[in-house]
Amino acid sequence: MLREQGMTQWMGCTRRDGLRRMAGAMLTFGLLGPVAALAGTKEEDLVERYPWMASWITQDHLERAWLESLFTTLEPDSRVIRFMDHQAEAKPYYEYRARVLNKQKFIDGRLQMKKHRALLSQVAAAYSVSPEYVVALWGMESDFGRSMGQFNILRTLFTLAAHYPRRADYFQSELRAFLLLCREEGWNPRQPKGSYAGAIGQVQMMPATLRRFAVDFNHDGKRDVLGSVPDSLASIAAFLHGHEWRLNAPLAQILEPQAGLPEIFSANVKTKKTWREWRTLGISWPKGVTEPVEEESLSLILLEEQTGSRYYMTFMNFWVITQWNRSNRFAMAVHEFARALR
C-alpha cells in the first residue's frame, strides 16, 4: 500500500494541480486570503525560505509544486529537538548498557538466531560477516523489527534540516536522500515512521545510508527494510561488509589497570596507533592473550563502569560498528550483545 500510494503521488500530480490544491487547502485553514488563493502561491516562496532546496529542483528534478505540497504547511516537531539534545548514548556506559541490554533481550536474540539460522547462514556467506553481530544490531536498533519508531520521517527530517542549526547541513542532506529514496522505492513520503533522528525501518538506517546499502535479498523487486526480514538482515550485513568488516577478527580487548592510561586514551576511535607505537608508550597487553601484530592499528578508549574507568584497545571491527553509530557506548553494547549470542 505504501508503495502503490507513493507511485500515485509521483505520477498523478501535475504542477498546476499541486499548486491549486495547496492554495485551496491554505485558504480552507485560513492561511491565505481570497486574493492570494485565487492568484496561486508564488513559485519562489519555498526556495526563498529554504534555499538549500533549490538543487533538489534543478539537479535532482524533484517537482517544485510537489515539494511545496509537502513543506509549505509542515510544522516542526518540538519533541525531535528535545530528544536530539538528550540522547541515551550520553549517559555513563554502565547506565546506558542497563538501559539497552537485559536478560529478555538476550533470550529474544538467541531465539532469533535459531529461527533465522538458514537465512543468517546465507547472509553471512554472501557478505563475509559474523551473523551474531547482524542479529545484535537488528535487536539493538528495532528490537528485531518490533519497534521501528513512531516519528513521522518527513516531519522529523524537516524539523532537523530547518530548525536544528548545529547539524543542519547533515539533516538537509538526509531529507534530500529520503525524498530520493521515496522516488526510487515508490513510497509515499508522508507515511514512513521511524526514530526521532530520522532512521528508518527494522535496520534504523538513515536515508542516505539506506540508499547506499539497502538490499533486495529475497529478490521481490523491493528493498523492503520495513517489512522484510531477509532484506533487513542482508542490508545490515551489506553495511558491515561495505565498511571492511573482518570475519572472525576481534573487536575489543580490556586492559589491566596500569599507569599512564588516563593521559593517552582518546574519546574518538579515529585516533589510531599501531600496536608497536602503543607499546612504546608503555601499554602492556594482558597476559595469556595473544598480542596484535606490531602494525595492527588500534584505538584506546575509556568506558565508565560503576567501579571506575575501564580501558579498552579496540580493533578495526569496533571502528566499523562506530560507522553505524558514532557512540563508543553503542558499539561496545553491540559487541557484548553479540558475544552473548555467540
Summary of the structure (lengths in Angstrom):
residues: 342
radius of gyration: 23.5
end to end distance: 37.9
largest distance: 81.9
contacts: 1062
relative contact order: 0.12
helix: 56%
strand: 8%
